[in-house]
Amino acid sequence: MKCYISCISLLFVWLPFAVGFEQEVVPKCGPEVEICEFEWTVEYLETMVVYGEGGTGNPVVSRNGSLFKRTGCDDYEPLTEAEMKNTIMADGSYKVVYAINGQVPGPSVVVYEDQQVVVKIQNNLMYEGITIHWHGMVQWLTPWMDGVGTVSHCPINPGESFTYRWMADPHGTHWYHSHLGVERTDGLAGALIVLPRPEPETEEKVDEYTFEKDYIVFLHDWFPFHSIEINRELAWGLTRYAYGLNESQCYDTTSSTDGGGVGFTPFESGLINGKGHTFHNSFNASNADLDALPLEWFEVKRNSYYRLRLINAGMLFAFRFSIDQHDVQIIAVDGNDVVTMAAESIIVNAGERVDIVLYAGAHQENFWIRGETLEATANGEEVVPGKAVAVLHYSGANKDLPTTERDVCTEEDPCRVINCPFGEFPQSYHRVCMPISDLKSTKEQMEVHPVPPAEPSEEFDEVFVNFHFSSGADVPFTPSVNGHNYIPFSAPPQIYPIGNDTHAPCDTQDCGDNCHCSYKIKLELGKTIQLVFLNQDDAVFGMAHPVHMHGHHFHVLKTVYPTYDPQTGRIDADNTDIQCNTQSCNNPHWRNRSWEQGNVPGLNLDNPPMKDTIIIPRKGYVVTRIRSDNPGFWFMHCHIEMHQVAGMAVLFQEGDISDMTPTPEGFPTCGDFEFSEEEFKRLTSGKKTTSFQNGHAEE
C-alpha cells in the first residue's frame, strides 16, 4: 500500500509551469559530447491560463480588445511581458492539453548527428498512457525505441517513467510526437533537429548561403476540444453535426480543386509555434476574431539569408506555405538535401518537413507568413480556405501587423507550387503544380544514399500498397490498406516472444475485398524493395493520403496522377497503369507486365529525392525504393491521425526475429491476461476464506 500511495501521489505534484517556445535552433549539447540527455515531465496544463508558483492559475480574458489576467470575479490585471510569452495562448480558446516541461509545442530536441540521445520521460497524467515516436529517425539496431504504441514497446503508464536511448541518424529536420491514440493533436509533439557535424573552421553553408539564423516553423491545425471527440464522432457518423449536435447548421465536407475530400471536420484554426488566430467572422488577417492574441514574429535583417525549418504536425490539414513578396527556396525535404528549387509556395502535408532558404531582400516592412489549407469547395459552393499566419519582421520596421498581400499569379507569370496532391489546378488559378518527385537530390546525398538497383532479379521484390477507403466494408469508407483495416496487436510484436501471436490474424478471415485484422507484410533482408504506393478507391470523398514509413527513408522515383479537366481541375479519368482485381484493389499489379522487375518507364534512378512521408494523389500512385537492411517491425500508415487510428496502416516485418536486436534486460512487457477456472481452483482451494453474511464476518 505504501508504494501504491507514493506512486499515485506523483500524479498530483506540481512541477514546471508554462514556458514559451524557442524558435531558434540551439543545440542542447556541443558536437564533442558523446551522450546528450534530456529529462521530460508530461502533465496537464490549460491554454489561456497564467500559472504561478505552486501551480495555481489565473485565466486570461479579453476585455475591450485587450488581454488581461483575471485575478477575481471582477478583478483584472494587465499581463506582464513574461506572462504573455510563457502562457500557452494557442488560438484563444480554453482547452486542457498535454504539456512537456510546461510547453506546447514541446521543447525542441536539437542534437548532432551520431550523438547518443537519452530522453527520460515521467508520465504525470492521471489515466493516459503515452509513447513518443522520433519521426525521421531510422533507429538502426534499436527498433524497440521507435515509440509506436502496440508495435515498439508498451505505453508508459501514469506514474511511470521510461528512458528512450537512440542514435541521432540521419541529420536534418525531423520531429517527435505521441504515437498512441490521438494525443499528438492535443499537445504531445515538438521539433527534433539533427545537425550535421561541423567541419573544421567552416560555417554551415548550403550552396552559396551563409545563414544569419536558423528558425523552426512548427505548423499545425488546432481544435478547441479534445481530439478524442473528433475521433469518436467520426466513427459514429456524426461529423455532419460538427458545428454542434444541437445546432441547426450542418457541416459539409470540404474538397480540394480536384474534387477530393479535405476537411471531414471543420477547420478551426492554425498555429505556428503554438500561436494563432481564429477567423470565424473574417478572413482578412488584419481582422482576426481576437487581434490581441500574440502571433509568432520572425525577425530578419535586409540582405541576409535565413533557414526556415517547416514541420507540419497537424492532425488533418495540409498547408500551402508562402511568404508575401518572397520566394521560398527549397533545400531539403524530410531532412534530406535537394538541389535548390524556388517556388511561390510549397504544400506541406501532415508529417512532412521542408527546409527553405529565405533571402531577406525586400524593403523594410512586415510581411505575412501564410499557411493556407487546400479547401476550395463544399457541396459545390466555393469556400475560403483556413489558414495559419505569422509575421516576417524586418529589423527597424514598425511593430504593426502586416498589410501585405500574397503574390498574384497570372497567365503571363504563373506561380510554381511544389508538392501538389493533385496534378493540376484549374486554369484560372494560374498555378503550375510540381510533384515532389521532380526535385533532385544533391550529389553529396546520392553519394551516401544511392538508389538500390533492380538487379540481380533474385534480390528484387515489388510490393503494392493501396491506401484507401473500403466502400464495400460493413461501415462505408473504412480506412484500409489493400482492403485490410488494421487491428493493433495487444502486445507489441517488437518485444518478442511476449508480443508473438497477440493479434487478429488475417489468414483466418476472408480478405478478398475487406477484412479487419493485424495486417503484416514480411520483407526479406538484403533486397531491393520497390514500394508502389497507390490510392485507388470508389469513395465519394476519397482524398490524398500522406503516408509515413518508419525505419527508413525511401527514394521517390516517380509520381503519377489521373487526368484532369483543365478548366475545373477536377479528376476527369482514373489512371490506368495499375490493374485492380477487387473493389478494394487489394492485390494490384502492373497492367503492362513488361513494367515488372523494376522496368517502370520514367523512373529517376540518378538523383531522386528521399523522404519518409509522401503524399499519395487520389487515383494516382508513387514509385519508391528502399534497401531492406534494417531488421525490425516497422509501422507504415496514413499520417492523418484519424485515418491511422481507424486502421489505415500496415506493419512491415523486416527480416526474421533472429535478425533483430533483442530488447534490453528488464524491458517492460504488457498484453492480454486471462486464467482458467482450473487455475483459480488450484490457487484458492484449501485456503482459509472469510465470508460475509448478515453483515457479519464468518470464518
MARKOL-447403 format. One line per field, with one value per residue (C-alpha): residue number from 0; x, y, z. Coordinates in steps of 0.2 Angstrom, whole numbers, plus 5000, padded with zeros to 4 digits. Each point is the difference from the previous one (the first is absolute). Layout:
<sites>
k: NUM/...
u: X/...
v: Y/...
w: Z/...
</sites>
This chain:
<sites>
k: 0/1/2/3/4/5/6/7/8/9/10/11/12/13/14/15/16/17/18/19/20/21/22/23/24/25/26/27/28/29/30/31/32/33/34/35/36/37/38/39/40/41/42/43/44/45/46/47/48/49/50/51/52/53/54/55/56/57/58/59/60/61/62/63/64/65/66/67/68/69/70/71/72/73/74/75/76/77/78/79/80/81/82/83/84/85/86/87/88/89/90/91/92/93/94/95/96/97/98/99/100/101/102/103/104/105/106/107/108/109/110/111/112/113/114/115/116/117/118/119/120/121/122/123/124/125/126/127/128/129/130/131/132/133/134/135/136/137/138/139/140/141/142/143/144/145/146/147/148/149/150/151/152/153/154/155/156/157/158/159/160/161/162/163/164/165/166/167/168/169/170/171/172/173/174/175/176/177/178/179/180/181/182/183/184/185/186/187/188/189/190/191/192/193/194/195/196/197/198/199/200/201/202/203/204/205/206/207/208/209/210/211/212/213/214/215/216/217/218/219/220/221/222/223/224/225/226/227/228/229/230/231/232/233/234/235/236/237/238/239/240/241/242/243/244/245/246/247/248/249/250/251/252/253/254/255/256/257/258/259/260/261/262/263/264/265/266/267/268/269/270/271/272/273/274/275/276/277/278/279/280/281/282/283/284/285/286/287/288/289/290/291/292/293/294/295/296/297/298/299/300/301/302/303/304/305/306/307/308/309/310/311/312/313/314/315/316/317/318/319/320/321/322/323/324/325/326/327/328/329/330/331/332/333/334/335/336/337/338/339/340/341/342/343/344/345/346/347/348/349/350/351/352/353/354/355/356/357/358/359/360/361/362/363/364/365/366/367/368/369/370/371/372/373/374/375/376/377/378/379/380/381/382/383/384/385/386/387/388/389/390/391/392/393/394/395/396/397/398/399/400/401/402/403/404/405/406/407/408/409/410/411/412/413/414/415/416/417/418/419/420/421/422/423/424/425/426/427/428/429/430/431/432/433/434/435/436/437/438/439/440/441/442/443/444/445/446/447/448/449/450/451/452/453/454/455/456/457/458/459/460/461/462/463/464/465/466/467/468/469/470/471/472/473/474/475/476/477/478/479/480/481/482/483/484/485/486/487/488/489/490/491/492/493/494/495/496/497/498/499/500/501/502/503/504/505/506/507/508/509/510/511/512/513/514/515/516/517/518/519/520/521/522/523/524/525/526/527/528/529/530/531/532/533/534/535/536/537/538/539/540/541/542/543/544/545/546/547/548/549/550/551/552/553/554/555/556/557/558/559/560/561/562/563/564/565/566/567/568/569/570/571/572/573/574/575/576/577/578/579/580/581/582/583/584/585/586/587/588/589/590/591/592/593/594/595/596/597/598/599/600/601/602/603/604/605/606/607/608/609/610/611/612/613/614/615/616/617/618/619/620/621/622/623/624/625/626/627/628/629/630/631/632/633/634/635/636/637/638/639/640/641/642/643/644/645/646/647/648/649/650/651/652/653/654/655/656/657/658/659/660/661/662/663/664/665/666/667/668/669/670/671/672/673/674/675/676/677/678/679/680/681/682/683/684/685/686/687/688/689/690/691/692/693/694/695/696/697/698
u: 5000/5014/5008/4982/4998/5017/4998/4982/5006/5011/4985/4996/5017/5002/5016/5004/4988/4997/5015/5001/5006/5018/4999/5019/5010/5011/5009/4998/5018/5016/5006/5014/4987/4997/4984/4986/4987/4983/4988/4981/4984/4984/4985/4984/4999/4986/5002/4996/5005/5014/5009/5008/5012/4991/4990/4985/4993/4992/4990/5004/4985/4996/4993/4998/5011/5015/5006/4999/5004/4984/5005/4982/4982/5001/5018/5013/5018/5010/5011/5019/5012/5006/4982/4995/5015/4999/4981/4994/4988/4997/4984/4992/4989/5001/5005/5009/5016/5014/5016/5018/5010/4986/5001/4988/5008/5012/5019/5010/5013/5015/5015/5015/5000/5006/4998/4992/4984/4992/4982/4993/4982/4989/4981/4991/4983/4985/4994/5009/5014/5013/5013/5012/5004/5016/4994/5014/5012/5003/5005/5014/5001/4987/4983/4993/5004/4989/4986/4985/4987/4995/5015/5016/4997/4986/4993/5008/4986/4995/5013/5013/5016/5008/5017/5002/5018/5005/5012/4997/4999/4997/5004/4986/4983/4990/4987/4993/4983/4989/4996/4985/4982/4998/5011/5011/4987/4997/5018/5012/5011/5016/5015/5014/5015/5016/5014/5014/5017/5009/5015/5016/5001/4984/4983/4984/4997/4987/5006/5005/4990/5007/4985/4998/4988/4992/4981/4987/4983/4989/4983/4984/4981/4992/4983/4992/4994/5009/5005/4991/4984/5004/5005/4985/4988/5008/4998/4982/4996/4996/5012/4985/4996/5018/4994/4990/4989/4985/5005/4988/5015/5007/5018/5005/5016/5012/5009/5016/4999/5001/4985/5009/4995/5010/4990/4990/4999/4999/5017/5000/5017/5019/5014/5018/5012/4984/4993/4985/4984/4983/4991/4982/4992/5014/5013/5010/5016/4999/4983/5001/4987/5012/5014/5008/5006/5018/5007/5017/5012/5016/5013/5012/5013/5000/5011/5003/4995/4990/4996/4982/4996/4981/4992/4982/4994/4982/4986/4992/5003/5014/5007/5005/5015/5005/5007/4993/5012/5013/5005/5002/5015/5000/5016/4995/4984/4998/5018/5007/5010/4994/5006/4993/4983/4990/4982/4986/4993/5003/4986/5005/4989/4998/5016/5011/5015/5007/5016/4999/5013/4992/5010/4995/5001/4984/4998/4999/4982/4990/4993/4988/5006/4985/4995/4984/4990/4995/4982/4991/4982/4986/4984/5005/5002/5016/5008/5014/5014/5006/5016/5014/5010/5016/5010/5017/5007/5014/5011/4996/4982/4986/4991/4983/4992/5004/4988/5009/4991/5007/5007/4988/5001/4997/4999/5016/5008/4993/5005/5009/4993/5010/4994/4982/4988/4993/5007/4992/4991/4986/5006/4993/5012/5015/5010/5012/5001/5017/5000/5013/5007/5006/5013/5018/5011/5016/5016/5006/4983/5001/5018/4994/4983/5000/4984/4999/5002/4987/5013/5003/4982/5001/5004/4985/4982/4986/4986/4984/4992/4983/4994/4982/4982/4991/4983/4995/5004/4986/5003/5002/5016/5010/5018/5010/5016/4998/4982/5007/4994/5014/4997/5014/5009/4996/5018/5014/5007/5017/5002/5000/4996/4988/4992/4999/4982/4992/4990/4985/5006/4996/5002/4985/4988/4993/5011/4994/4994/5000/5004/5005/5017/5018/5006/5019/5011/5017/5015/5016/5016/5013/4988/4995/4982/4990/4985/4986/4988/4983/4984/4986/4982/4982/4996/4990/5012/5016/5015/5019/5009/5017/5009/5014/5012/5009/5018/5005/5001/4996/5004/4986/5002/4983/4983/4986/4983/4983/4994/4991/4988/5012/4986/4993/5015/4989/5005/4994/5006/5009/5018/5000/5018/4995/4988/4989/4992/4987/4990/5013/5014/5009/5011/5005/5013/5006/4988/5015/5010/5016/5000/5004/5018/5003/4997/4987/5003/5005/5008/5014/5014/5013/4996/4982/4996/4998/4986/4992/4982/4993/4983/4991/4988/4982/4999/5019/5015/5018/5015/5013/5015/5009/5013/4994/5014/4992/4993/4985/4981/4997/4983/4994/4984/4990/5006/4983/4998/4982/5003/5015/4990/4985/5011/5009/5016/5011/5014/5016/5011/5017/5010/4998/4999/5017/5007/4993/5009/4993/4991/5011/4999/4985/4991/4981/4987/4981/4986/4984/4997/4988/5000/4990/4987/5012/5014/4989/4995/5018/5005/4986/4995/5004/5003/4991/4987/4989/4982/4988/4982/4987/5013/5012/5016/5000/5015
v: 5000/5012/4998/5002/5017/5007/4995/5008/5016/5004/5003/5015/5008/5017/5001/5013/5014/5005/5005/5009/4991/5004/5003/5000/4984/4999/4983/4993/4992/5005/4989/4993/4992/4982/4998/5014/4998/5007/4999/5002/5001/4998/5008/5009/5019/5011/5013/5018/4997/5009/4989/5006/4991/4986/4996/5012/5008/5016/5000/5011/5010/5013/5017/5014/4992/4997/4985/5000/4988/4997/5001/5000/5000/5018/5003/5001/5003/5004/4985/5003/4997/4984/4994/5004/4990/4985/4997/4987/5011/4989/5008/5008/4985/4991/4982/4988/4994/4988/5010/4995/5010/5013/5002/4998/4997/4990/5005/4998/4986/5007/4988/4995/4986/4983/5007/4988/5008/4996/5006/4995/5003/5000/4998/5011/4998/4993/4986/5001/4989/5008/4996/5011/4997/5008/5004/4999/4990/4983/4992/4988/4986/5008/4996/4999/5018/5006/5005/4992/4994/4982/4997/5006/5000/5001/5017/5009/5000/5014/5001/4991/5005/4994/5004/5001/4997/5001/5007/5016/4994/5007/5019/5012/5007/4987/5000/4990/4996/4989/4984/4994/5004/5018/5009/5008/5012/5006/5005/4986/5005/5010/5003/4988/5008/4990/5011/4994/4999/5016/4999/5008/5019/5002/5007/4991/5003/4993/5004/5019/5004/5005/5000/5015/4989/4983/5001/4986/5002/4988/5000/4991/5001/5002/4996/5008/4982/4984/4990/4984/5009/5002/4982/4993/5011/4995/4982/5002/5010/5016/5012/5007/5008/5006/5018/4993/4985/5012/5014/5002/5003/4984/4998/4995/4992/5011/4995/5005/5006/4982/4995/4990/5002/5012/5004/4986/5012/5019/5009/5010/5008/4998/5003/5004/4997/4998/5017/5004/5009/4994/5008/4994/5017/5007/4993/5016/4997/5017/4997/4984/4996/5005/5011/5002/4982/4999/4993/4993/5013/4995/5015/5001/5013/5006/4991/4985/4982/4990/4981/4996/4983/4996/4986/4995/4992/5001/4988/5002/5015/5003/5018/5010/5010/5016/5017/5016/5007/4987/4984/4984/4991/4982/4992/4984/4989/4989/5004/4994/5013/5005/5011/5018/5002/5017/5001/5012/4987/4982/4989/4991/4985/4993/4992/5008/5012/5013/5011/5016/5014/5017/5015/5016/5011/5010/5017/5004/4994/4986/4986/4987/4982/4989/4982/4997/4984/4992/5002/5007/4995/4992/4993/5008/5018/5009/5001/5011/4989/4999/5007/5003/5016/5007/5016/5002/5016/5010/5007/5019/4998/5005/4987/5001/4985/4998/5007/4990/4989/4984/5000/5000/4986/5004/4992/5009/4996/4984/4995/4984/4989/4986/4983/5001/4985/5002/5003/5016/5015/5008/5010/5016/4998/5003/4988/4986/4984/4992/4982/4998/4986/5013/5007/4994/4993/5009/4991/4998/4992/4987/4996/4994/4993/4993/4993/4981/4991/4988/4987/4986/4995/4988/5015/5010/5000/5012/5003/5010/5009/5008/5013/5002/5000/4983/5005/4982/4997/4998/5019/5010/5009/4989/5006/4985/4994/4987/4997/4997/5011/4999/4993/5004/4986/4998/4999/5008/4987/5008/4993/4982/4987/5010/5008/4985/4995/5013/5006/4998/4988/5004/4982/4994/5013/5003/5015/4999/5018/5006/4993/5006/4993/5003/5002/4996/4999/4990/5008/4989/5008/5005/5004/5015/5003/5010/5007/5006/5011/5002/5008/4992/4999/5004/5011/5015/5010/4991/5011/5001/4991/5005/4983/4999/4985/4996/4993/5007/5015/4995/5006/5008/4994/5006/5008/4996/5009/4997/5011/5017/5011/5015/5013/4993/4991/4985/4982/4996/4981/4988/4995/4983/4995/4988/4985/4998/4983/5004/5016/5003/4998/4989/4990/5011/4998/5009/5000/4999/4985/5006/5013/4987/4997/5018/5005/5013/5014/5017/4996/5012/4988/5014/5012/4998/5009/4990/5001/4990/5008/5001/5007/4987/5009/4994/4988/5000/4992/5003/4988/4999/4989/4994/4988/4987/5002/5005/4985/5004/5003/5016/5009/5008/5010/5015/5015/5008/4995/4995/4988/4992/4996/4994/4987/5007/4992/4984/4993/4995/4986/5002/4985/4985/5002/4993/5015/5013/5007/4993/5011/5007/4990/5005/5007/5003/4988/5001/4991/4990/4989/4987/4984/4985/4994/4985/5012/5010/4984/4995/5017/5001/4983/4995/5018/5008/5013/5012/5002/5014/4995/5011/5014/4989/4992/4981/4988
w: 5000/5004/4982/4993/5009/4995/4982/4999/5009/4985/4990/5011/5003/4991/4990/4987/4994/4982/4990/4983/4984/4994/4981/4997/4998/5015/5003/5018/5000/4990/4986/5011/5012/4998/5009/5000/5014/5003/5014/4996/5011/4991/5009/4997/4998/4993/4986/5004/5018/5009/5013/5015/5012/5009/4985/5002/4985/4994/4984/4986/4993/4987/5005/4988/4987/5013/5010/5019/5014/5010/5018/5007/4995/4994/5002/4986/4998/4984/4995/5002/4986/5007/5003/4982/4994/5011/5000/4988/4990/4985/4991/5015/5004/5017/4999/5011/4991/5003/5003/5001/5013/4999/4981/4985/4988/5010/5003/4984/5000/4991/4999/4988/4988/5008/5018/5012/5005/5017/5005/5017/5000/5016/4997/5012/4991/5010/4988/4983/4995/4988/4987/4990/4982/4993/4983/4987/5011/4992/5017/4993/5013/5012/4992/5017/5003/4985/5012/4991/5013/4996/4989/5008/5018/5013/5005/5014/5013/5012/5014/4990/4992/4984/4993/4981/4994/4981/4988/4991/4981/4987/5002/4995/5005/5009/5014/5014/5006/5010/4990/5011/4996/4995/5013/4988/4994/5018/5004/5000/4986/4997/4988/4999/4991/4996/4995/4989/5008/4997/4989/5007/4998/4988/5002/4996/4982/4987/4983/5001/5016/5017/5012/5012/5010/5000/5004/5004/4993/5009/4990/5004/5001/5017/5007/5016/5006/5003/4985/5007/4997/4981/5000/5008/4990/4984/5005/5004/4984/5009/4991/4990/5017/5003/5004/5015/5002/5004/4987/4986/4987/4994/4994/4982/4997/4991/4984/4990/4982/4993/5010/5013/5018/5012/5016/5007/5015/5000/5000/5016/5000/4996/5011/4997/5014/5012/4995/4988/4997/4996/4985/5002/4996/4989/4988/4999/5011/5007/5006/5011/5013/5013/4994/5017/5000/4996/4984/4996/4993/4991/5000/4985/4994/4982/4988/5011/4998/5012/5002/5004/5005/4997/5009/4997/5017/4995/5003/4983/4989/4988/4999/4984/5008/4993/5005/4992/4987/5003/4991/5010/4995/5005/5005/5010/5002/5015/5005/4983/4990/4982/4987/5003/4992/5001/5001/5005/5012/5006/5007/5016/5005/5017/5006/4986/5003/4988/5002/4990/4998/5002/4993/5009/4984/5002/5007/5018/5005/5007/4990/5002/5002/4994/5001/4991/4999/4983/5003/4984/5001/5011/4992/4984/5007/5002/5017/5007/5006/5018/5004/5013/5000/5007/4997/4991/5008/4992/5013/5002/4994/5011/5011/4991/4992/4981/4987/4986/4987/4993/4983/4985/4988/4982/4983/4995/5017/5008/5017/5003/5014/5006/5007/4994/5005/4983/4982/4995/5007/4990/4986/5008/5015/4989/5011/4994/5010/5003/5008/5014/4989/4988/5013/4998/5014/5002/4994/5018/5005/4986/5004/5017/4995/4982/4993/5003/4984/4992/4996/5003/4998/5015/5011/4995/5006/4996/5012/4996/5015/4997/5013/4998/5007/4998/4994/5000/5018/5013/5005/4984/4997/5012/5000/4994/4991/4986/5007/5018/5014/5013/5017/5012/5009/5018/5005/4990/4987/5002/5018/4994/5005/5012/4985/4989/4994/5010/4985/4989/4986/4982/4993/5010/4992/4982/4995/4982/5000/5018/5017/5018/5006/5005/4982/4998/4985/5002/4991/4998/5005/4987/4986/4990/5004/4987/5010/4989/5010/4992/5004/4991/5006/4995/5016/4996/5012/4996/5003/4999/5014/5008/5004/5012/5001/5016/5000/4983/4988/4982/4983/4991/4982/4992/5003/4989/5000/4992/4986/5004/4992/4996/5003/5017/5006/5005/4996/4983/4999/5011/4996/4992/5003/5014/4998/5015/5003/5014/5005/5013/4988/5013/4989/4985/4987/4985/4985/4989/5006/4992/5014/5013/5007/5001/4982/5003/4987/5006/5016/5007/5005/4999/5013/5008/5016/5016/5012/5014/4998/4983/4993/4990/4987/4999/4985/4998/5006/5005/4997/5014/5004/5016/5005/5013/5011/5017/5009/5011/5000/4991/4999/4984/5001/4994/5010/5001/5018/4999/4985/5009/5016/4990/4991/4985/5004/4997/5010/4991/5007/4993/5002/5013/5018/5002/4989/5012/5015/5016/5012/5015/5016/5011/4985/5005/4994/4998/4992/5002/5016/5004/5011/5001/5013/5003/5004/5011/5010/5001/5007/5013/5005/5018/5004/5015/4994/5009/4994/5005/5005/5008/5001/5011/4995/5002/5000
</sites>
